[in-house]
């Protein structure tokens, strides 16, 4: 796991490091070297190929000056620009500017009056390096800087952003007139803005380079927010021994479905099997049992009492309770409907489950405005809302949830003492002790009906195999997103179905275990 920091958190670590361990000029040298090495690993020096470096007047521009010097030493043709006047440079950025001048390297000053010089340079560039603004930026780009960013974005050359794509807020991910980078080389730790949209989309490929921030400084200022890596997930996935049998792989009880919403029940229960559960039994309204037996070959069904609307009735509680006693994990909610009697059944059933449980969709809606009834239930509980469901549950405005999803997820998880999987872009997992885990997988193809039902089944499947609630939630969300990413690579992100995602779960798991 990589800690994910805000701009202020990174600034504090930089300040402590410079005061006690490493000088600012050394940090800048390491940052520039890291960017140079990332460029050299992807684009070799090429005859007629020029690297154009666009620098601002702050420390990000200073990093750009280091990149220019080191690339020139490695045999690259380099052209360096400064937005504004060199007279405005100071500190370490000024020191590295002077080093370029001592090497007889030209730095061309750009203002509104001569922007066409920069426009022509980036149009003919081999690689463009964006070193205009760094982690200290917020607001909206203006003037010559905004015009330079527009010119970089219009160029055909790949763009490498130094630390942050210029114009992206390192804390919120907000952007107004920002660089759309192909590669971002960030210093020491990923920033929240790399993970939150629109910053996530503008970051491109993210590479993190070590610039000398001591591990003790990071540990002492750990923000409690982490970007999940493949190795973290692979290490938490359940493994099947050679002598495994269906009972040793865990049993899931799924309480899902109603008239018109049988697909949700089918997706959830099948996905639990795809995640490796040994067997799954679906409690379903009696009149729907025949159709579910046709839809589901590998999932067992338990027909139970139903309402006139074809949803689960209060009378089904006893039969469902018996099913749950035989299970290792429970999935409740997908497709249950908003029928008043069914919602009351959920409110009575959930507090008494006593087994690791995933609560989703209409299961969450049953507790709208009654979130405290989910607190301190005495067994592992994972809830998987999208922003609208979380809004109904706890009353936090949807706009705030989207804008501040990391902090909102942390607040709700700690207040209710449960594991929260806040679905979206990105999905984040928050634990009762305050840790938050950002899931980097997934894409816009998941914006299709039923994809959340698949996620519920995958998490339940992992919990049934003995994975604790937090790692099961992280593994489920990561694998779910990775399955969608595999689909995007093969068929694109338009038009794949939730069932397609579920079918790709085993391949996603296999790819992680292979690493």
N, C-alpha and C positions, 0 to 999 in steps of 0.2 A: 504494500500500500504506500502511496505517496501522499504526504500531507498536502492539502490544498489551502492556500493562504489568500487573504485579502491584501490590498495594496498596503494598508497600514501595518499588517502583521509582517509582511516582507520587509517593509522599511525599518521596522524595529529590529529584526534579525540582522539586517545590513548594518544598522547603527551599532549594535552590540559587537558585531564581528570587527568592524573598523576600529572601535574603541579599544578592543582587547586582544585581537588576534591577527588580522590581516588588514593592510592599508587599502584605502579606496582605490588607489591606482593599480594595486595588484588584483583586486576584484575585477576591475574593468579590463585588465589584460586577460584574465581567465575567461571573462565573458566573451570578449572578442575572439579569443582562440577557439572557444567552443563553437561559435557561429562559423568561423572559418573552416573548422574541421567538418562540420555538418554540410557545408557547401562542397568541400573537396570530396566528401564521400559520395556525392550525388552527381556533381558536374565537374569533370576534369578540365584543365586549361585547354582551350580550343583556339586554333588559328582564326583570327577575326572575331572571336567571341569576347565581348567586353562585359565585365561585371560593373553595374552602375549602383553606387551606394548613395542613398539619399538620407542625409543626417539632419537632425534638429540641434538646438543649441544646448540641450540638457545632457544628462549622463547617457541617455540612450544614443544620442549623437556621438558621444565619446566612445561608446562601444563600437559604433560604426566606423570611427576613425581607426580603431585598432584592427577591425576587420579589413579595412582598406590596406593598411600597412602589411598585415600578415599575408593577405592574398597576393599582393605585389611581390613579396619575398618568395612566394611559391610559384611565381611565373605567370600569374593571371594578369591580363590587361584590365586595369581598374580605372574608373572615372568616378570622382567623388564630388558630391554637391552638398552645400550647407544652406538650409532654409534660413535666410536672414544674414546678418553681418557677423563676421568673426570677432568683431569688437564686443559682441554680447556673450562670448564664451567665457567660462570661468572654471576654476577648480580642475578636477581630473580631465574633464572634456577639453579644456584649454591646453593642458599638458600634452594630451595625445594629438591635438591639432598641431602643436609646435613640432612634435616628432615627425609628423607628415611633412611639414615644411622643411625640416632639416634633411629629409630624404629627397627633397626637390619634387615632392608630389603636390600637384595642384589641387586645391579645394575651391570649387567654383561657387560663389555666393549667388543665391537665387532670391529674387523678389518678384512682385507682381509684374514689374516692367520687363523681365526677361525670362518668363516662364517657358517660352517656346524653346529655349535652349535645353531645358530639362526634358520637355516633351519629346524632342527629337532624340535625345540620348536614350530615354527609356524605351522608345519605340524601336530602337535598333539594338537593344541590350540582349545579352546572352542570359544573364541572371540579374534580377533587381533585388537589392537589399534595402529593406525599409527600416531605417533607424531614426525616424522622426520623433515619435512619442513613445514613452515606456509606461511603466506601471503607475506613474503619477498623474496620468491624463484622466480627465473627466470632462463631461460636457459635450460640446460640438466643435468640430474642426472648422477653422475659418482662414480666410486670406490665402497667402501663398502656400501655407501648409495644406489646406483643403484642396487647392488646385494641384499641388504635387501628388497628393493621394489619388486624386481622380486620374492623373496622368499615369501613375503606376498601375492602377486597375485596368486602364485601357490598353496597356502594353501586352504583347503576346508572350513575353518572357515570364518564367516562373518567378514568384515573389517570395523572398525569405524575410520574415519579420523578426526583428531583434526583440526578444522578451515578450512583447505584445504587438499584435497588429495595430498600427497607429490609428487612433480614433476609437479604440475599444476600451471601455472602462474595466480595469483589471479586477475590480471587486464585483460589479454587477453584471458584466457582460454586455451592457448597453452600448450602442454604437450609433453615431450620427455622422456620416461621411467618413467611413473607416476603410482601411486597407483590407482587401480580401486576399489573404496570404495562401500560398500553397504549402509552405512549411513555416512553422514558428519555432524558433529556438529560444526557450525560456531559461532563465537563470535560477538555479538552486532548487526551486519548487514550482509546480504548476500553480496558477492563480485561478481564483474562482471564475474570472472572466473568460478563461479558456474553456470552461465546462458549461457555462450558462449561455443560452441563446440570447441575441444573435452572435455573441462573441465566439461561441463554439463553432459555428459554421464558418466564421471568418478566419479562424485560427489555422485551418487546414491540418496537415500532419503536425503533431506536437512532439518536440524533442526537448528533454530536460538535461541541462548540463551542470556538472558540479563546478562551482566557482570558488570553493573554499570556505563556505559557511560551515563551521564545526557542527558535528552531529549533536553535541551537547547543547549547542545554542538552539537547534531545531527542537530537540526533545524538551527543553525547558520552556519553549514557547509554542508547544504543539497546539494547533488550533482545534484539534478534534474532528477535522473534516478530511476525508481521505478519498483519493482517486483509485478505484480498484484496478488491479493489473491482472493479466491472465494467470500469472503464477499464484496469486492470492486465491483465485477461484479454483484452479486445478488442485491446489492443496486441500481445499475444503470439500470437494466433490466426493460422494460416497463411492466406494469401490466394491465390486462383487468378487467374493472369493470363488475358487473353482468348484467348491461344493455347495454353492448357493442354491436355495429353492425358494418358491414363491413366498412362503411364510417368513423366511429369513430376510426377505427384501422389503418387508413392510406392507401393511394394508391401509388403504385410504377409504374412509367413508365420505362420500360426496352428497351433500344436501343441496340440491339444485333443481331448477327447471319448473316450468308451468306451461299452460297452454299458450302457444305462440312463441315460447322462449326455450324450446327443447334444444336448440343449437348450443346455447350457453352451457347447458348441462353436459352435452356430448363433448364439447371442447375441453371442459374442465376435467372430466373423468378420464378421457383418453390421454390428455397431456400428463396427468399424474403417472400413467403407465409409461409414457414416453420418457419421463424423467427417471424411470427405473423402479417404481413401486412394483411389488410382486403381484398385488391384486387390488382392484378397486370395485367397490359396490356403491351404486347410485340409488339413493332413496328418491322416488319419483311419484307424483300423483298417479293414483291407480289407473285412471283412464288413459294415461300416456304411456303405460308400461309397454304395450304392444309396439307402439311406434319406436320407443327407445330400444327395444330388443332388436328391431330391424336396423336402427342406426348404429348400434353398438354391438360389435361381435365379441370383443375381449373384455368388456366391462359387464359385471353382473348388475342386475337391477333388483330393487326391493320396492314393489308397489305398495303404497301406503294411502291412508285416508286423505280425501281431497275436499276442497271447497266446491261450491257450484261453479265457480269461475275456472276450475281446473288447476288450482294451486294447492300447496300443502295445507292441510287443515290442522287445527289444534289437536284433534284426536290422533294425529300421526306421531305425537311426541313420544309415546311409549315405545312404538316400534323403532323409531329413529334412535331412541336412547339405547335400545338393545344392540343395534347395529354399531353405534359408536363404541360401546364397550369392547367390541371385538377388533376395533381399529387401532392403528398406531398414530394416525393423524386424521384430521377432519378438514374438509373444505365446505364452507357454507356461503351461499349467497347468489352465485350467478344464475340469472333467469328465474329467481323466486317470485318476482312480481311485487307490486306495491299493494296487493290485496291486504286489507286491514287484519283479517284473521291470520294470514300467513306472517305478516309482520309481527303480530303478537306472539306467534309460535317461535319466531326467531329470538325475540326478546326473552322468552322463558327458557329456550333451549341453550343458548350460547353460554350464559353464566354457569351452567351445570355440566358442560362438556368434559372438562377435566383432562383433556388430551391436547397435544399441540394442534393448533387450529389456524386456518387461514380464513379471514372474513372479508368478503368482497361484495361489490355491487349492491343488490337489494338487501344483503345481509348487513351492510354498513348503513344503508338507508333506514333500516329498522330502528337504528339508534340515533337518528337525526334529532338534534337538540337534547339528546340524553347520553352524551358521550361519557359522562362519569360512571355510567353503568358498566362500562368496559374496563374500568380501572381496577387493578388489583384483583384479578380473577383467580390467581393462584396457579395458572398454567400458561405455557407459552402461547401468546396470541399475536398473530401478524395480521394487520389490516392493509388492504391494497387499494386505496382510493385514487381516483383521478381528482383534479382540483375541484370540480363541482360537487363530488361526493364528500370531499373533505370540508368544503364550505357548508354543506347541509349538516354535517356531523358536528362541527365545532363553531360555526358562525364566522370564521375568518373570511374576509372578502376575497373572491376569486382572483382579483387583480393583484392583491398582495401575495397570495399563495404563489402565483406564477412568477412574480417579480422577486420574491424573497423565499424561494422554495426550500433552500437549505436551512435557513433560520426558522421558518414555519414548521418544517418537518421535525426539527430538533425540539422545538417548543411543545408540539403535540405529543411526541413520543415520550418525553420526560414527564409531562403533565399527566398522561394517562397510563404511564408505566407499561407500555407495549411497544412492539416493533411496527414501525410505519414504513410502508413502501409507497412513496408518493410518485405515481406514474406520470410520465411526461418527458420533456426534452430538456435536461436529462432526467431519468428516473433517479431518485435518491432514496436511500434506506437509512432510517434513523432508529437508534436503539434507546432503551429507557434511560441509560446512563449518560446520554448526550452525544455520543459519537454519531457521525453522519458519514455515509459512504456513497460517493458519486459513481454512478454506473456509466461508463463511456460508450457502451454498445447501444445499438438500436438506430433506427432511421425512420423517415417519414412514411415508409410503407406500413408501419405498425398502426397508422391512423385508419384502422378498419374495424368493423364490428367484430367482436369476439376475441380480439388480441389480448384483452385483459383477462378473459376467462382462461385462456391458455396459460398465462402467467400464474394465476391462482392454482391451477392443477400442477404446474411444475414445482412451485414452492411446497405444496402439500406432499408431492411425491418425494421430494428431498427430505422433508421432515419425517415422513413415514420410514425412511431408511436410517433414521437416527441422527440426522444433521440438526444441530441446535438452531433455534429460530433465527438469530441474526445471520449466521453464515448461510442458512437455507434461503433466506430472503435475498441476500446478496448474490448467491449462486443462481437462484431462480431468475432474478432480474437480468443478470449478466448473460446467462445462457439464452434467455428469451430474446434479448437484443442481438446477441451474436447469431442466432438462428435467422433473424431478419436480415442481418448484414450479409450472411451467406446467400440468402435469397436475392438480395439486391445485386450481388456480384454476378449471379447467374441469369436472372430474368428482369432486373431493374426493380424500382420501388413502386411502380404504378400497377395496381391490380393484383398483387398477391393477397391471398386470403389468410384469415387466422388459422384455418386448418393447415395451410401450407407451412406456416410458422411452426405449428405443433409437430408436423411431420419432419421438420428439420432439427428438432431438439436433439435426437441422438447424434446427429452429425456434429452439432455444435459441441456437445459434451466430448465426443471423440477427439475433436480438434484440440480442445483444451488439454485433455489427458495426454495427447501425443506430444505436447510441448513440455 
